[in-house]
């Protein structure tokens, strides 16, 4: 298969490539702007995720403290109940 190009064909192809190249170049600023937009959104999402992770850790610490506090209260209630039962048995 032999390709034969005339100078007219080559000139037309070159002009077409130039037009297409110019069209692509005109799109680049918009693409860069869109890329920047998505980069900023990703960074904002990462900051929000980090803030939520810190908040979650804080809530987990609070929950652990509450669990400890409830366990202490249950132990005290158990002791009071046992002491009350012992006192009642002594009176009977």
VMD Tcl script that builds the backbone (N, CA, C; Angstrom):
set m [mol new atoms 276]
animate dup $m
set s [atomselect $m all]
$s set {name element resname resid chain x y z} {
  {N N UNK 1 A 0.856 -1.176 0.000}
  {CA C UNK 1 A 0.000 0.000 0.000}
  {C C UNK 1 A 0.898 1.232 0.000}
  {N N UNK 2 A 0.741 1.977 -0.983}
  {CA C UNK 2 A 1.598 3.149 -1.148}
  {C C UNK 2 A 0.794 4.403 -0.851}
  {N N UNK 3 A 1.364 5.241 -0.024}
  {CA C UNK 3 A 0.719 6.513 0.266}
  {C C UNK 3 A 1.410 7.589 -0.556}
  {N N UNK 4 A 0.625 8.262 -1.271}
  {CA C UNK 4 A 1.220 9.369 -2.017}
  {C C UNK 4 A 0.496 10.645 -1.619}
  {N N UNK 5 A 1.250 11.575 -1.196}
  {CA C UNK 5 A 0.720 12.837 -0.737}
  {C C UNK 5 A 1.164 13.928 -1.707}
  {N N UNK 6 A 0.220 14.716 -2.017}
  {CA C UNK 6 A 0.594 15.883 -2.823}
  {C C UNK 6 A 0.863 17.022 -1.864}
  {N N UNK 7 A 1.547 18.025 -2.378}
  {CA C UNK 7 A 1.817 19.160 -1.500}
  {C C UNK 7 A 0.527 19.845 -1.111}
  {N N UNK 8 A -0.489 19.765 -1.936}
  {CA C UNK 8 A -1.792 20.336 -1.588}
  {C C UNK 8 A -2.405 19.547 -0.427}
  {N N UNK 9 A -2.321 18.189 -0.509}
  {CA C UNK 9 A -2.836 17.347 0.576}
  {C C UNK 9 A -2.103 17.637 1.877}
  {N N UNK 10 A -0.799 17.725 1.790}
  {CA C UNK 10 A 0.006 17.994 2.984}
  {C C UNK 10 A -0.328 19.357 3.567}
  {N N UNK 11 A -0.506 20.316 2.710}
  {CA C UNK 11 A -0.862 21.661 3.171}
  {C C UNK 11 A -2.209 21.668 3.870}
  {N N UNK 12 A -3.184 20.950 3.292}
  {CA C UNK 12 A -4.519 20.882 3.900}
  {C C UNK 12 A -4.463 20.156 5.252}
  {N N UNK 13 A -3.707 19.054 5.282}
  {CA C UNK 13 A -3.572 18.326 6.550}
  {C C UNK 13 A -2.912 19.205 7.603}
  {N N UNK 14 A -1.879 19.901 7.216}
  {CA C UNK 14 A -1.174 20.778 8.149}
  {C C UNK 14 A -2.104 21.866 8.658}
  {N N UNK 15 A -2.891 22.452 7.787}
  {CA C UNK 15 A -3.855 23.482 8.200}
  {C C UNK 15 A -4.885 22.891 9.164}
  {N N UNK 16 A -5.347 21.676 8.860}
  {CA C UNK 16 A -6.323 21.014 9.750}
  {C C UNK 16 A -5.701 20.754 11.116}
  {N N UNK 17 A -4.482 20.262 11.139}
  {CA C UNK 17 A -3.813 20.001 12.418}
  {C C UNK 17 A -3.627 21.303 13.198}
  {N N UNK 18 A -3.302 22.347 12.507}
  {CA C UNK 18 A -3.122 23.645 13.180}
  {C C UNK 18 A -4.451 24.097 13.776}
  {N N UNK 19 A -5.546 23.996 13.000}
  {CA C UNK 19 A -6.863 24.388 13.521}
  {C C UNK 19 A -7.245 23.542 14.732}
  {N N UNK 20 A -7.040 22.237 14.626}
  {CA C UNK 20 A -7.365 21.353 15.749}
  {C C UNK 20 A -6.484 21.649 16.951}
  {N N UNK 21 A -5.224 21.907 16.702}
  {CA C UNK 21 A -4.311 22.262 17.796}
  {C C UNK 21 A -4.727 23.548 18.482}
  {N N UNK 22 A -5.136 24.544 17.687}
  {CA C UNK 22 A -5.598 25.811 18.258}
  {C C UNK 22 A -6.856 25.593 19.088}
  {N N UNK 23 A -7.750 24.716 18.602}
  {CA C UNK 23 A -8.986 24.425 19.355}
  {C C UNK 23 A -8.638 23.782 20.694}
  {N N UNK 24 A -7.689 22.868 20.682}
  {CA C UNK 24 A -7.257 22.219 21.924}
  {C C UNK 24 A -6.624 23.252 22.851}
  {N N UNK 25 A -5.794 24.115 22.305}
  {CA C UNK 25 A -5.135 25.137 23.137}
  {C C UNK 25 A -6.149 26.087 23.763}
  {N N UNK 26 A -7.245 26.374 23.034}
  {CA C UNK 26 A -8.275 27.254 23.610}
  {C C UNK 26 A -8.982 26.580 24.786}
  {N N UNK 27 A -9.013 25.253 24.786}
  {CA C UNK 27 A -9.665 24.518 25.882}
  {C C UNK 27 A -8.799 24.433 27.128}
  {N N UNK 28 A -7.498 24.562 26.973}
  {CA C UNK 28 A -6.589 24.358 28.110}
  {C C UNK 28 A -6.876 25.250 29.311}
  {N N UNK 29 A -7.097 26.563 29.144}
  {CA C UNK 29 A -7.378 27.383 30.337}
  {C C UNK 29 A -8.608 26.889 31.100}
  {N N UNK 30 A -9.646 26.510 30.358}
  {CA C UNK 30 A -10.851 25.998 31.014}
  {C C UNK 30 A -10.562 24.688 31.748}
  {N N UNK 31 A -9.785 23.833 31.123}
  {CA C UNK 31 A -9.431 22.565 31.762}
  {C C UNK 31 A -8.579 22.790 33.006}
  {N N UNK 32 A -7.625 23.730 32.917}
  {CA C UNK 32 A -6.805 24.037 34.089}
  {C C UNK 32 A -7.659 24.620 35.211}
  {N N UNK 33 A -8.611 25.468 34.846}
  {CA C UNK 33 A -9.507 26.067 35.843}
  {C C UNK 33 A -10.361 24.992 36.504}
  {N N UNK 34 A -10.885 24.085 35.696}
  {CA C UNK 34 A -11.698 22.996 36.243}
  {C C UNK 34 A -10.850 22.093 37.138}
  {N N UNK 35 A -9.638 21.832 36.711}
  {CA C UNK 35 A -8.730 21.016 37.522}
  {C C UNK 35 A -8.483 21.693 38.869}
  {N N UNK 36 A -8.260 22.998 38.853}
  {CA C UNK 36 A -8.035 23.752 40.092}
  {C C UNK 36 A -9.271 23.685 40.989}
  {N N UNK 37 A -10.446 23.824 40.373}
  {CA C UNK 37 A -11.701 23.743 41.129}
  {C C UNK 37 A -11.807 22.403 41.862}
  {N N UNK 38 A -11.549 21.318 41.134}
  {CA C UNK 38 A -11.660 19.991 41.748}
  {C C UNK 38 A -10.564 19.747 42.773}
  {N N UNK 39 A -9.387 20.317 42.560}
  {CA C UNK 39 A -8.313 20.198 43.546}
  {C C UNK 39 A -8.724 20.890 44.836}
  {N N UNK 40 A -9.298 22.102 44.710}
  {CA C UNK 40 A -9.748 22.834 45.893}
  {C C UNK 40 A -10.854 22.078 46.620}
  {N N UNK 41 A -11.774 21.489 45.858}
  {CA C UNK 41 A -12.844 20.710 46.490}
  {C C UNK 41 A -12.277 19.496 47.204}
  {N N UNK 42 A -11.308 18.838 46.604}
  {CA C UNK 42 A -10.691 17.669 47.239}
  {C C UNK 42 A -9.985 18.078 48.525}
  {N N UNK 43 A -9.267 19.206 48.490}
  {CA C UNK 43 A -8.581 19.679 49.695}
  {C C UNK 43 A -9.582 20.032 50.783}
  {N N UNK 44 A -10.681 20.676 50.392}
  {CA C UNK 44 A -11.722 21.016 51.374}
  {C C UNK 44 A -12.319 19.740 51.969}
  {N N UNK 45 A -12.527 18.740 51.127}
  {CA C UNK 45 A -13.045 17.466 51.614}
  {C C UNK 45 A -12.075 16.793 52.574}
  {N N UNK 46 A -10.798 16.882 52.267}
  {CA C UNK 46 A -9.783 16.300 53.157}
  {C C UNK 46 A -9.753 17.043 54.495}
  {N N UNK 47 A -9.873 18.368 54.437}
  {CA C UNK 47 A -9.913 19.132 55.697}
  {C C UNK 47 A -11.148 18.755 56.518}
  {N N UNK 48 A -12.287 18.623 55.847}
  {CA C UNK 48 A -13.529 18.261 56.542}
  {C C UNK 48 A -13.419 16.859 57.137}
  {N N UNK 49 A -12.842 15.942 56.382}
  {CA C UNK 49 A -12.670 14.574 56.880}
  {C C UNK 49 A -11.764 14.559 58.106}
  {N N UNK 50 A -10.703 15.369 58.082}
  {CA C UNK 50 A -9.797 15.438 59.232}
  {C C UNK 50 A -10.526 16.021 60.446}
  {N N UNK 51 A -11.336 17.052 60.211}
  {CA C UNK 51 A -12.096 17.651 61.313}
  {C C UNK 51 A -13.087 16.644 61.890}
  {N N UNK 52 A -13.755 15.901 61.019}
  {CA C UNK 52 A -14.704 14.885 61.492}
  {C C UNK 52 A -13.995 13.770 62.252}
  {N N UNK 53 A -12.801 13.411 61.810}
  {CA C UNK 53 A -12.029 12.380 62.517}
  {C C UNK 53 A -11.670 12.866 63.918}
  {N N UNK 54 A -11.274 14.150 64.026}
  {CA C UNK 54 A -10.960 14.709 65.354}
  {C C UNK 54 A -12.213 14.739 66.233}
  {N N UNK 55 A -13.337 15.138 65.649}
  {CA C UNK 55 A -14.588 15.185 66.406}
  {C C UNK 55 A -15.004 13.785 66.856}
  {N N UNK 56 A -14.859 12.809 65.975}
  {CA C UNK 56 A -15.196 11.432 66.318}
  {C C UNK 56 A -14.314 10.933 67.460}
  {N N UNK 57 A -13.041 11.241 67.414}
  {CA C UNK 57 A -12.138 10.825 68.497}
  {C C UNK 57 A -12.558 11.470 69.817}
  {N N UNK 58 A -12.953 12.738 69.760}
  {CA C UNK 58 A -13.425 13.434 70.963}
  {C C UNK 58 A -14.687 12.749 71.512}
  {N N UNK 59 A -15.617 12.413 70.628}
  {CA C UNK 59 A -16.856 11.756 71.054}
  {C C UNK 59 A -16.553 10.379 71.640}
  {N N UNK 60 A -15.617 9.677 71.048}
  {CA C UNK 60 A -15.251 8.357 71.579}
  {C C UNK 60 A -14.650 8.478 72.980}
  {N N UNK 61 A -13.826 9.511 73.184}
  {CA C UNK 61 A -13.262 9.718 74.531}
  {C C UNK 61 A -14.377 10.036 75.525}
  {N N UNK 62 A -15.322 10.881 75.114}
  {CA C UNK 62 A -16.449 11.203 75.986}
  {C C UNK 62 A -17.269 9.954 76.300}
  {N N UNK 63 A -17.496 9.128 75.285}
  {CA C UNK 63 A -18.261 7.897 75.486}
  {C C UNK 63 A -17.543 6.985 76.475}
  {N N UNK 64 A -16.241 6.847 76.318}
  {CA C UNK 64 A -15.472 5.992 77.228}
  {C C UNK 64 A -15.567 6.531 78.654}
  {N N UNK 65 A -15.495 7.848 78.808}
  {CA C UNK 65 A -15.611 8.452 80.139}
  {C C UNK 65 A -17.002 8.188 80.723}
  {N N UNK 66 A -18.028 8.284 79.874}
  {CA C UNK 66 A -19.393 8.025 80.354}
  {C C UNK 66 A -19.558 6.562 80.754}
  {N N UNK 67 A -19.012 5.663 79.970}
  {CA C UNK 67 A -19.093 4.238 80.302}
  {C C UNK 67 A -18.423 3.990 81.652}
  {N N UNK 68 A -17.247 4.586 81.852}
  {CA C UNK 68 A -16.552 4.442 83.133}
  {C C UNK 68 A -17.405 4.977 84.270}
  {N N UNK 69 A -18.016 6.138 84.033}
  {CA C UNK 69 A -18.845 6.759 85.065}
  {C C UNK 69 A -20.061 5.881 85.393}
  {N N UNK 70 A -20.713 5.335 84.380}
  {CA C UNK 70 A -21.871 4.464 84.602}
  {C C UNK 70 A -21.438 3.200 85.347}
  {N N UNK 71 A -20.291 2.657 84.976}
  {CA C UNK 71 A -19.800 1.457 85.671}
  {C C UNK 71 A -19.522 1.766 87.139}
  {N N UNK 72 A -18.933 2.908 87.409}
  {CA C UNK 72 A -18.694 3.295 88.811}
  {C C UNK 72 A -20.006 3.426 89.559}
  {N N UNK 73 A -21.006 4.038 88.920}
  {CA C UNK 73 A -22.317 4.185 89.561}
  {C C UNK 73 A -22.954 2.825 89.822}
  {N N UNK 74 A -22.835 1.916 88.872}
  {CA C UNK 74 A -23.411 0.577 89.068}
  {C C UNK 74 A -22.717 -0.154 90.211}
  {N N UNK 75 A -21.415 0.006 90.326}
  {CA C UNK 75 A -20.688 -0.606 91.435}
  {C C UNK 75 A -21.184 -0.019 92.753}
  {N N UNK 76 A -21.357 1.307 92.802}
  {CA C UNK 76 A -21.844 1.951 94.032}
  {C C UNK 76 A -23.257 1.486 94.361}
  {N N UNK 77 A -24.090 1.390 93.330}
  {CA C UNK 77 A -25.465 0.913 93.557}
  {C C UNK 77 A -25.432 -0.520 94.068}
  {N N UNK 78 A -24.552 -1.332 93.482}
  {CA C UNK 78 A -24.423 -2.719 93.950}
  {C C UNK 78 A -24.011 -2.774 95.409}
  {N N UNK 79 A -23.037 -1.932 95.785}
  {CA C UNK 79 A -22.589 -1.911 97.192}
  {C C UNK 79 A -23.709 -1.451 98.119}
  {N N UNK 80 A -24.408 -0.369 97.698}
  {CA C UNK 80 A -25.524 0.132 98.524}
  {C C UNK 80 A -26.614 -0.924 98.661}
  {N N UNK 81 A -26.910 -1.614 97.572}
  {CA C UNK 81 A -27.926 -2.666 97.616}
  {C C UNK 81 A -27.493 -3.792 98.554}
  {N N UNK 82 A -26.243 -4.189 98.448}
  {CA C UNK 82 A -25.732 -5.262 99.316}
  {C C UNK 82 A -25.760 -4.811 100.770}
  {N N UNK 83 A -25.312 -3.577 101.032}
  {CA C UNK 83 A -25.316 -3.061 102.406}
  {C C UNK 83 A -26.739 -2.981 102.940}
  {N N UNK 84 A -27.673 -2.537 102.111}
  {CA C UNK 84 A -29.075 -2.437 102.534}
  {C C UNK 84 A -29.638 -3.814 102.838}
  {N N UNK 85 A -29.319 -4.776 102.012}
  {CA C UNK 85 A -29.794 -6.143 102.227}
  {C C UNK 85 A -29.234 -6.700 103.531}
  {N N UNK 86 A -27.964 -6.441 103.782}
  {CA C UNK 86 A -27.345 -6.910 105.032}
  {C C UNK 86 A -28.038 -6.265 106.224}
  {N N UNK 87 A -28.287 -4.947 106.159}
  {CA C UNK 87 A -28.975 -4.253 107.254}
  {C C UNK 87 A -30.379 -4.799 107.467}
  {N N UNK 88 A -31.095 -5.053 106.386}
  {CA C UNK 88 A -32.469 -5.597 106.502}
  {C C UNK 88 A -32.464 -6.980 107.137}
  {N N UNK 89 A -31.478 -7.791 106.773}
  {CA C UNK 89 A -31.404 -9.136 107.342}
  {C C UNK 89 A -31.090 -9.078 108.845}
  {N N UNK 90 A -30.290 -8.095 109.213}
  {CA C UNK 90 A -29.972 -7.957 110.636}
  {C C UNK 90 A -31.216 -7.556 111.426}
  {N N UNK 91 A -32.118 -6.830 110.838}
  {CA C UNK 91 A -33.316 -6.365 111.540}
  {C C UNK 91 A -34.372 -7.447 111.627}
  {N N UNK 92 A -34.289 -8.411 110.799}
  {CA C UNK 92 A -35.325 -9.433 110.800}
  {C C UNK 92 A -35.024 -10.519 111.773}
}
mol reanalyze $m
mol bondsrecalc $m
mol representation Tube
mol addrep $m
